[in-house]
Amino acid sequence: MLFSRKKSTMIDAADALPGRETALPTAEQHFVNTRPLKGPFPEGLETAMFGMGCFWGVERMFWKLDGVWMTAVGYAAGHTPNPTYQEVCSGRTGHNEVVLVHYDPAVISYDELLKVFWEGHDPTQGMQQGNDVGTQYRSGIYTYSEAQRDAAQRTKADFAARLRKAGYGAVTSEIIDAPEFYYAEDYHQQYLAKNPAGYCGIGGTGVTCPIGTAA
């Protein structure tokens, strides 16, 4: 129990693991669509980043969407450079498990991605998601523009009101400017496509988010 409490408390930068200068090896291409994981990407794509709990199930939500060109899982919003999965799970890096999404805004809007975000997990749980406990499972939206930040804040307020009516507590999702993204190790990329019976560990509240039609 004491260890769980420690993992649920954000570590200070001064106490974080030192990490390393070199990026971890990862996959060369997306396991599902076979496109190069790190690009180059077509012109006109935009980027989004979300944390919703265990990144295996979260990534699958997004790679299935029309208009999403590329997804990748990784670590962000912490202190340790180029962390390993084991280091992130220790709670000593401050990182969140996140999904990076490259999408075509002519096909799918950022509001529609936010709808998947809000409905795809429980954003009221703090430093956990379901049975997964730790700072790496926190809810977060990491924005790449003022427009994304405004949309995230607007939809957070709208969805929080609906959750309160349904009996849920306060929304704990952090909304900050997108930090550096560190690609997770090869075996994590598109994990549930490689392991169809693998663990997912996320679930929504059943409350509908009234967004997703903006162009």
N, C-alpha and C positions, 0 to 999 in steps of 0.2 A: 504493500500500500504506500509506504514511504517513497519507494522508487517511482511509482505511478504519479504521485504528487509532484515529485521533482521533474518528471518528464512533461508535466502539464504546466510548468512555469517557464516563461521565456528566460533564456540565459543571457547574461550581460556579455557584451562584446569582449570585455577583458578576460572573461572566463571561458570563452568559446575555444573549441579545438582549432589548432593552427592551420589545418588543411595543407594544400600543396599548390605549387605554381602551375603545374601541368594539368590540363584537362583530362578527365577520365576517358578511356576508349569507349565508344558507343557504336550503335549500328550505323552502317553506311546508307541503308535505305529503309523505307517504311515497309513493314512486313505485309501489310494489307494491300497497299496501292503501288508498291515497289518504286515510288518516287524517291529521289535523294533526300535523306532526312534533314540535312542542313542546307538544302538548295543546290543550285540557284532556283529561285521561284519566279513565276510569271509576274510581269508588271501589273500593278493595280491591286495586288493582294494586301490585306491588312492583317495585323497581328493582335491577338488577345491572349491573356494568361489568367488561369483560374486555379484556386485550391479548394477542393471539396471533400477531402478525406483521401483514402487510399487511391493513388493515381491510376491504378490498373483499371478499375471500373469507370473512373471519370473519363479517361482517354477514350474508351470505347463509346461513350455517349456522344463524343464530339466527332470521332472519325466517321460515324455513320451518317452525319448530316450532309445533305446536298449543299454545295457551296464551300465546304471545308476542304482545302487542298492538302493540308499536312497537319499532323499532330505529333507531338513528342512529349515524353514525360521527363521531369527533372526536378531540380531543387532551386528554391529562390526565397528571398526575403529573410535571409539569415546573415551570419557573420563569417562563416568558414569558407574560404575559397576552394572550389573544386572538391566538395565533400563526397564521401562514399555513402552508399545506402546505410551501411552499418553505423557510420558516424551520425547521419541524420536521425536514425532511429534511437540513438542514445540520448537524444534531447540536448546534446552539447554543441550543436551548430546553430540553432535558431531557425533553421530552414523549414520551409513548408514543402510538402509534396505537391507539385503543380503540373498542369498541362499547358503546353504552349500550342496555340491554335493559329494557323495561317489560313485565312479565308477570303473568299471573293465577295466583297460587299454588294456587288451587282446581283448576287444570287441569294445570299443570306445576310441579314443585317446584324449589327452588334446587339440590338435589342433582342433579336431572336436567340442569339447566343446567351444573353443574360437570362432569358426565360428558361433555357436548359439549366443554367447555373442555379437559379433560385428553386426550381421545381425538382432538381436532381439530387438534392441532399437536404439535411436539416441545418439551416444556418443559425440555429439558436443554441448549439451545444458547446460553444467555447472551444477548448483545446481537445476536442475529440470528435469522432463521427461514429455513432453506434458503439460497438465494442472496441473500436480502435482509439486508444487514449495516448495523447502526446501532442506537443506543439506542432509536429509535422502534419497533423490531421486537421488543422484549423481551417475555417472558411475564409477565403480571401479573393478579392478581385484586384488585379494588378494592371493599371491602366497605362496606355501608350499615348494618350492625347487628352486634351481638356474635354473634348466631346465624349470620350469614353468615360472619363471621371464623372461628368455631369449625368450621363445615363446611368452609371452605377449608383450614384447617390439618389437619383430620382426613383429608380426601381427598388432600391433598398427601402426607402420610405414607404412606397406603395405596398410592397410585399409585407413589410413589418406590420402595417395596419391590418392586413388580412390575417396574418398569423396571430395577432393579438385577439382578434374576433374568434379565432378557432381554438383559443386557449393556450397558445404557445407563449414562451417567454421572449425576452428581447433578442433581436438579431445581433450576433456577435461578429459578423463578417468584417474583416478589415478591408479598407479600400485605400490603396496607396499607389503612387507612381510605380510603374513596372521596374523592379530591381533587376540585377543581372541574373540571367537564367543559366543554370549549369545542367547540361544533359546528363540524365541518369545512365547507368550501365546498360549495355546491350540487351541483357535478358529482360529488363523492365520494359523496353519499348514494345508497345502493342502486345503486352503480356497475355491478355485474354484471347487474342487471336492465336497465339502460339499454344496456349493452355486453356482450351474452351471450358473445362470444368474447374478452372482456377477460382480463387477467392475474389469476391467483389467488395463486400463490406460497406456499401453505401445504400442509402434509401432516402426518398423524399418524405415530405410531411403530408402529402395528399392535398395540399392547398394549391390552387391554381394561381399562377402569376398573370395578371391581366395585361401582358405586353407581348411584343413579338410580331407586330404587323408593320412596324416602321420600315421604310425603304432605306 
